[in-house]
Amino acid sequence: MLLIDALRAGGWPDAELGNALGVVSLESGGNPAAHNPGTPIGAEDSWGLFQINRLAHDYTVEQLCDPVTNATIARQLWQARGGCYGDWWNAAQALGICPFGGAQHSVADYAALANTDVGGGNGGGLPAGWDVNTIALGLLGLAAVMLILDL
């Protein structure tokens, strides 16, 4: 499944697809299995295209790594905030979109990202060839290195 199709399946309005792609670009780079564990100073457990934080929302990792499910949750959050990207503060600020401005980005601005195969779209799972155990081990290794280096 292409990223643009996952956003559409998640219910994003056509007029908002460019801004949503901009947020995805900054939050995960289009990686449906992207994970931000946070730092020792600020705990976080954000997953997927829109980096939905599990500490604030009750979803499984498998749900959040599914592109359509993640896009649907993000669209619901966006709608609940009156069509504003308050849940993606830094991305919204960088893009100049609500609540920081009225910029309107187009799908053409993110054409390569929009046409990226993100797999999934079947209620769970990672793109073909991705293994959640390998990803988890890699993240644990990265966390260990960060602790050793005191980052």
N, C-alpha and C positions, 0 to 999 in steps of 0.2 A: 504494500500500500504506500502511495506517495504521501508525503507530509501534508500537502495541500488537501488531499482527499480525507486524511484523518481529521483535519480541522473542520472540514465541511461535515463529515459524519458526526463530529462532536457538537454540531449545531451552531458554529460560528457564522454570523451574517457575512455575506459577500463583501459588504462595505467595510468590514472590520478585519478581513483576512490579512491585509498588509501589516497592520499594527500587531496582530497576533503573531505573525511570522517574525516581526522584529523582536518581540519579547522572547520567542523561542530561540531565535538566533543568539541573543545575549544570555539567556538562562541555561541552555543546554547544548547550543550549537546544532540542534536537531537530533541529538542522541537520545533515543527513547529510554535508555537505561542509565542516563546520567544521574550521578548521586553526589550530593553535597552533605557530608556528615557534620559540617560545622567545624568549629575550632574549640580548643580547650576553654576559651573565653565565652564563646556563644554556641551552645548546643543547637543542632539542627539535624534533620533527617529528611532532606528534600530529594525527590525522585522524579524522573521523567522529563518530558519535553518542556513543561512549564515549571518544573521544580516545585511540586506540591509538597509542603512540609507535613510529614506524618505526625509530628509533635502537636500540630494544630488541627489536623484533619484525620479522621479515623478510616484510613484505607490501607490495604496491604501493598507491599512492594510490587507484587505481581500486577495488581490493579493499576498502580501508578506507572508501571513500565509498559503498559498497553497504550499505544498512541491515541486511540479513539477514547478510551476511558479517561486518560489524562487530559485530553483536549476538552472533553465534556465537563469534567470537574472544573477546569480553568474557566470555561465559558460560564458555568454557573456562578463561580466566584465573581467574575467580571460583571455579570448581570446583577448580582446581589449588591454590588457597589455602584449601581447606577450607570454601568457602561464605562467604568473607570478602572485603571490598572493599579490600584493601591496595594494589591498583594505582591506586585512586582515593582517595588519602589525604585530600586536602582535602575532597572531596565526602563521603566517609564520615564525616569528623569533623563537618562541618556538619549532616549528617543524623542523627548519633548512631547509626550502624549499625556493624557489625563492621568494624574492630577497636576502635571507640570506644564501643560500646554495643549494646544489643539492640533499638533502635527498629524497629518494623515499620510501614512506610508502605503505604498502600493505593493501588490503581489510581484510586480515586475522588479521592484527594489530587491526582492529576495528570491528571484526566479530559480537559481540553482538550489537553494535550500528547499523551496516549495516542491521541487521535483525530485527530492531525495527519497529513496525507498526506506521507510522506517519500519517495515514489517508489521507484525501484530494486526490489530484491528479485529481480533477474534475473542475479545473478552479477557485476554491475558497472554503472557508470553513475550519473549524477546524476538528481535529479528533473526532470521535464519542464520545459523552459524554462531550465535552468541550463546554463551553458557553462563547462567546466573552464578554457579559455584565458582567458576574461574574469575568472574568479575568481583565477587565477594572476597575471594582470597587476595586478589590484587589490591582491593581497597584496604583490607586489613594490613597488608604489607606496607602500603603507603602510609597508613596511620601510624604504624610502628616506626617507620623512618622519621616521620614528623615528630613523634615523641622523643626519639633519640636525639634528633637535631634541635629539639626544643623550638619548633616552628609553631 
